[in-house]
């Protein structure tokens, strides 16, 4: 039989060439030159809940990166990539800022985000009243005030008391309303006293529950009529001469008591070459810039170079002075206020800001009174006009 008519009894199947194979003779497929694509179904199975990647810090084989817990995200941590919690505190964790509109709504108006529950924990909503309760211990009738370093609570006083401010630099207190002619309570069981220094008969008039021995020191005193009645004292012309008003015979103040005293005085037409001492002591303070005995007082001394009224504490050994509390001028009325809590003093002039002095306070239980003197430091007469002294003590 000729070859043309021969029948092939063992046919060979046609050769199919893979699109991923370039070497017909054998060898692995070169996927880098493949023109087709691998079907997803043809890829080997990987672990559940995982993604493919290289979790290491070097080139390597693709691996399954498995998510172990709900809520985890793929993130770089150190030198590895994996699932885990996102650390928002990391420098590159987020870009930009979360808009307020993306935060959960608060439950109502007038709410403040805070943490009221003891210990660390999630943020909570609070009302203003709940925030104020952070101060602690507040009860019905208490008030809040600004203290030296933070907000403080003032417990409610007793029925009938009023809230008394003690000026800048001091905490407010509750005090009893004044009833003329009876014991008063500014502090604990305190007393009110008032001493008028003149009347139309040129006589001193002590008024109040503690009658005091009022002494006009110096020979030349006259009544003057200005905004009130004054006793005007004129010194002699020699250096060291003095006139003054001492209300110390009964010893109405104890250093350990709180007290609040105001002197009403008027300076003379000539305030050169003088020393003025006005305050609380056991006797006149003398013609010197240092007090003669334990004292809390105002001083104005041209010899010491005072720029105006200066507050003084003297404990019997060491004297402390404030900076100038207020300027001083000739022929001018002054209300000089001295306040103490029994451990330190405050000074103010004509209702101005108080200046505190908390060093060298006299202390102790010695009974003292008030004194006001002017001394001439040159050969010229000087004048001091005195109207009254009044105040409270904490007996």
PyMOL commands that set and color helices and strands:
alter all, ss='L'
color gray80, all
select helices_A, chain A and resi 3-5+31-33+40-42+100-102+128-135
alter helices_A, ss='H'
color red, helices_A
select strands_A, chain A and resi 50-53+63-66+73-77+80-84+112-114+124-126+143-146+151-154+161-164+173-176+191-196+205-208+214-217+220-225+229-234+242-247+253-254+259-267+274-281+295-301+309-314+319-326+333-340+345-349+355-357+367-376+383-393
alter strands_A, ss='S'
color yellow, strands_A
deselect
rebuild
show_as cartoon
